[in-house]
Each structure stands twice: as C-alpha cells, then as structure tokens.
C-alpha cells in the first residue's frame, strides 16, 4: 500500500502485531449430521493455506443429479459472504476449479471465485490490505442440498505477516521497510526494490513487498520521495537515493547481487523502468504494470521526475502521446521486463498504447511478459484471490483474472534462469 508518515508506521505496527497469528489447522468436517468420511464432505488441497496462493476445494460423495449450494463466509469485523450453485455430476464430485456453477457472482470454473467475490452484509468495501493480506483469517464453507446442510469445513488462510515480517530501514540515506523471506530456500535469490509512495491513496508498496517476500524474494520497500514516506512537493526522485537503496539491498545476505529487479506500479512504473534502463550493469530486470513506459514530468507545475547530481533527467510533459521518442530505452535492460495494462484504466486511459509503444521499441524477449487486460481496471496489479479493492461487476472478474495472470508472469520472471554470462 502507499504509506506516508504515521500511516506507514501504523501499518507496520499492525503487521507486527499479527506476526504471531497462525491459525491451527481445522479438522475437515463431514456432513451436517456428522456421518464421517462416508458421507458428503469437503476435500481441501492444503489447510492452512497461504493467502497469496489458491487452495483446491472439492466436494465428495454428493448425491448425483442434485444441485448443491456452496456458501463461503468470514467475519473480519463483519459478515462477508458469497455463494454458488453447482450441478452434481454422476461421480458425485464437485471440483470448484473444474466445474462451472449454475448460479454465481462469477462465470466459468473458478476455484477461488467464492473468495474474491465476497461482499459485506453492510455494503462495506474491501479496502484494508491488512485485513485482506497481512492478517490470517478463516473462511467457513457450507454445502446444502435441497435446503439441508450436508457438509461444512473451515479454510484457514495464513496472512503475509507470518511469512514476510518486515523491519524498518534508516540507513545510507534511505528510508523504507525490508521484507526478508522466512522460507528456507537454499542459495541466493533475486532481490527486489519496490518504489513506494508514488501514488497517494492507492495500496502499492507494503502489500506488494510482503507478497514478493512470501514468494521467496528479499524485498526493499523504498520510500521513494524521502524520510518516512513524506512526499516531496516536486515529486522528484534523486537518483542517489535509488543508488543507495540498490547498494544496501545488494549487500543483504541471501540476495543475488547480479539479479536485482525494480518494481513499480501506476506512477511508480516509469521509475522502475528508468532505473533498470539507466543502470543495466547493476539492475537486472524490471516489473512495471499499470503506468507509462516513458518518464513523465510531474504536473501541474513542470518539474523533474528524476534528477542525477541535481540535474534534470529529460522527461515528457503529459501522458497523452506515447510516441517512440517518449519511451525509455528498454533495450538496455538485460533481464526480464514485465509490463501490463488495463483497457478500462480509470487513471491512465491510454496505458495500453504506452505498452504497445514499448513492445515496438523492445519486442518481447525470452522471459518478458507484456500483459494486456482489455476489460480490467487500474488496480489489476494487486495480488489476487481476495476482494481487495476490486471494482463492481462486470469489471471485477476481468480485473481478478488480470491479477492472477500478472502475478504468474511476475513469478516466472523472478524464477527464470539468469541470463548473466557464467552466473
């Protein structure tokens, strides 16, 4: 999320407070009358499961030819729920990832559809990334046939605060939060610098950084414009601040100093691309969805987007013209580039034109991913599987689909074999 001053500190405290919360695995319940393993029952692929990954859900031993209603509910301060109706096939097994529902707030087979379509009984929007990412929570599943409860279970979702604890960084002229994976992966891993504080009011840095660390990648959530996330009135990034962050991250244990990625979304996307193209000897790849592929001067008063030694780096005035000359020199980036755009982006209406201009300048190489999501909205770059800041229907499902596809592309880029010679 985009954290400034006290907000950043409050979120960090909230995540720390949640760090010890790991829900114990729930025993899978049988049918409502406790008939045991012989009767209808839920089968989960993993329980507890991490909030940043899908969980497989099946219903077994159902009466063939009937319809079953599956309801999901949880209570993080209020009742949230979703439900879908399925036809029971001849084998008596309903697999949420395989079977399309007869009635549901989503279309087609979707193993996590009951999770990201959850809505509050009071109409409250899902806006808290602590609730829907940092915290562990449990989802109750109930199955009914002809109005009778036949099976129930509890799906426990482990929050990011457990797998990706953070610590504040005030060192070498930089301010931010460092998320170090707790997984016992062997060898060094790519490190990521996330540009935070670039777009007030939208969650970017903390949620993205925690998710990256949970996936196994050491991540520095850099306060882009200064101490404690305070936004510089000119919204200019001194290159020296980024270079200090780069040096700091490369020195962390377990970080592959030959494979550092920059990560920026929305207004931070251009900074991620600029940093990777400006320092190809020390930055390996860039992940930059939801923004321009050229450096845009902040407005309404023209000022530099980036300075080097106090001097302006050339930038374009306005986002209206994604001409080739305005696109950054992405060919210089040695490793993978992940770009994405939303066709219904309410913040950057021509985002896909900027992506197309970049693709003409740097045709996709092996490892690159250029995702176009025609019906998605601006926040398609948030992690999937929860209702966090999803738009209303009909844009919710394509935005969720774009989130799933984008994060699969991100993971592919970060786990791809290095293209650095001899490395």
Secondary structure as the mmCIF struct_conf table of DSSP 4:
data_model
#
loop_
_struct_conf.conf_type_id
_struct_conf.id
_struct_conf.beg_label_comp_id
_struct_conf.beg_label_asym_id
_struct_conf.beg_label_seq_id
_struct_conf.end_label_comp_id
_struct_conf.end_label_asym_id
_struct_conf.end_label_seq_id
TURN_TY1_P TURN_TY1_P1 UNK A 5 UNK A 5
HELX_RH_AL_P HELX_RH_AL_P1 UNK A 6 UNK A 18
TURN_TY1_P TURN_TY1_P2 UNK A 19 UNK A 20
HELX_LH_PP_P HELX_LH_PP_P1 UNK A 23 UNK A 29
TURN_TY1_P TURN_TY1_P3 UNK A 32 UNK A 33
HELX_RH_3T_P HELX_RH_3T_P1 UNK A 36 UNK A 38
BEND BEND1 UNK A 39 UNK A 39
STRN STRN1 UNK A 41 UNK A 44
BEND BEND2 UNK A 45 UNK A 45
BEND BEND3 UNK A 47 UNK A 48
STRN STRN2 UNK A 49 UNK A 50
TURN_TY1_P TURN_TY1_P4 UNK A 51 UNK A 52
BEND BEND4 UNK A 53 UNK A 53
STRN STRN3 UNK A 57 UNK A 60
BEND BEND5 UNK A 61 UNK A 61
HELX_LH_PP_P HELX_LH_PP_P2 UNK A 62 UNK A 63
TURN_TY1_P TURN_TY1_P5 UNK A 64 UNK A 65
STRN STRN4 UNK A 67 UNK A 75
BEND BEND6 UNK A 76 UNK A 78
STRN STRN5 UNK A 79 UNK A 87
TURN_TY1_P TURN_TY1_P6 UNK A 90 UNK A 91
BEND BEND7 UNK A 92 UNK A 92
STRN STRN6 UNK A 94 UNK A 95
TURN_TY1_P TURN_TY1_P7 UNK A 96 UNK A 98
HELX_LH_PP_P HELX_LH_PP_P3 UNK A 99 UNK A 101
BEND BEND8 UNK A 102 UNK A 102
STRN STRN7 UNK A 103 UNK A 103
BEND BEND9 UNK A 105 UNK A 106
BEND BEND10 UNK A 108 UNK A 108
TURN_TY1_P TURN_TY1_P8 UNK A 111 UNK A 112
HELX_RH_AL_P HELX_RH_AL_P2 UNK A 113 UNK A 116
TURN_TY1_P TURN_TY1_P9 UNK A 117 UNK A 117
STRN STRN8 UNK A 119 UNK A 120
TURN_TY1_P TURN_TY1_P10 UNK A 121 UNK A 122
TURN_TY1_P TURN_TY1_P11 UNK A 129 UNK A 129
HELX_RH_PI_P HELX_RH_PI_P1 UNK A 130 UNK A 134
BEND BEND11 UNK A 135 UNK A 135
STRN STRN9 UNK A 137 UNK A 145
TURN_TY1_P TURN_TY1_P12 UNK A 146 UNK A 147
STRN STRN10 UNK A 148 UNK A 158
HELX_RH_AL_P HELX_RH_AL_P3 UNK A 160 UNK A 163
BEND BEND12 UNK A 164 UNK A 164
STRN STRN11 UNK A 166 UNK A 171
TURN_TY1_P TURN_TY1_P13 UNK A 172 UNK A 173
STRN STRN12 UNK A 174 UNK A 179
BEND BEND13 UNK A 183 UNK A 183
BEND BEND14 UNK A 187 UNK A 187
STRN STRN13 UNK A 189 UNK A 196
BEND BEND15 UNK A 197 UNK A 199
TURN_TY1_P TURN_TY1_P14 UNK A 200 UNK A 201
BEND BEND16 UNK A 202 UNK A 202
HELX_RH_AL_P HELX_RH_AL_P4 UNK A 205 UNK A 214
TURN_TY1_P TURN_TY1_P15 UNK A 215 UNK A 216
STRN STRN14 UNK A 219 UNK A 223
TURN_TY1_P TURN_TY1_P16 UNK A 224 UNK A 225
BEND BEND17 UNK A 226 UNK A 226
HELX_RH_3T_P HELX_RH_3T_P2 UNK A 227 UNK A 229
HELX_LH_PP_P HELX_LH_PP_P4 UNK A 230 UNK A 232
TURN_TY1_P TURN_TY1_P17 UNK A 233 UNK A 234
STRN STRN15 UNK A 237 UNK A 238
HELX_RH_AL_P HELX_RH_AL_P5 UNK A 239 UNK A 250
TURN_TY1_P TURN_TY1_P18 UNK A 251 UNK A 251
BEND BEND18 UNK A 252 UNK A 252
TURN_TY1_P TURN_TY1_P19 UNK A 253 UNK A 254
STRN STRN16 UNK A 255 UNK A 263
HELX_RH_3T_P HELX_RH_3T_P3 UNK A 266 UNK A 268
HELX_RH_AL_P HELX_RH_AL_P6 UNK A 269 UNK A 278
TURN_TY1_P TURN_TY1_P20 UNK A 280 UNK A 282
STRN STRN17 UNK A 285 UNK A 289
BEND BEND19 UNK A 290 UNK A 291
BEND BEND20 UNK A 293 UNK A 293
STRN STRN18 UNK A 294 UNK A 294
STRN STRN19 UNK A 296 UNK A 297
STRN STRN20 UNK A 298 UNK A 298
TURN_TY1_P TURN_TY1_P21 UNK A 299 UNK A 302
STRN STRN21 UNK A 303 UNK A 303
BEND BEND21 UNK A 305 UNK A 305
STRN STRN22 UNK A 306 UNK A 308
TURN_TY1_P TURN_TY1_P22 UNK A 309 UNK A 310
STRN STRN23 UNK A 311 UNK A 312
HELX_LH_PP_P HELX_LH_PP_P5 UNK A 313 UNK A 314
STRN STRN24 UNK A 316 UNK A 317
BEND BEND22 UNK A 318 UNK A 320
HELX_RH_3T_P HELX_RH_3T_P4 UNK A 324 UNK A 326
STRN STRN25 UNK A 327 UNK A 327
HELX_RH_3T_P HELX_RH_3T_P5 UNK A 330 UNK A 332
BEND BEND23 UNK A 335 UNK A 335
STRN STRN26 UNK A 337 UNK A 342
TURN_TY1_P TURN_TY1_P23 UNK A 343 UNK A 344
BEND BEND24 UNK A 346 UNK A 347
TURN_TY1_P TURN_TY1_P24 UNK A 349 UNK A 350
HELX_RH_AL_P HELX_RH_AL_P7 UNK A 351 UNK A 361
BEND BEND25 UNK A 362 UNK A 362
HELX_LH_PP_P HELX_LH_PP_P6 UNK A 363 UNK A 365
TURN_TY1_P TURN_TY1_P25 UNK A 366 UNK A 367
STRN STRN27 UNK A 369 UNK A 373
TURN_TY1_P TURN_TY1_P26 UNK A 374 UNK A 375
HELX_RH_3T_P HELX_RH_3T_P6 UNK A 378 UNK A 381
BEND BEND26 UNK A 382 UNK A 382
BEND BEND27 UNK A 384 UNK A 386
TURN_TY1_P TURN_TY1_P27 UNK A 388 UNK A 389
HELX_LH_PP_P HELX_LH_PP_P7 UNK A 390 UNK A 391
BEND BEND28 UNK A 392 UNK A 392
TURN_TY1_P TURN_TY1_P28 UNK A 393 UNK A 394
HELX_RH_AL_P HELX_RH_AL_P8 UNK A 395 UNK A 415
BEND BEND29 UNK A 416 UNK A 416
HELX_LH_PP_P HELX_LH_PP_P8 UNK A 417 UNK A 418
BEND BEND30 UNK A 420 UNK A 420
TURN_TY1_P TURN_TY1_P29 UNK A 421 UNK A 422
#
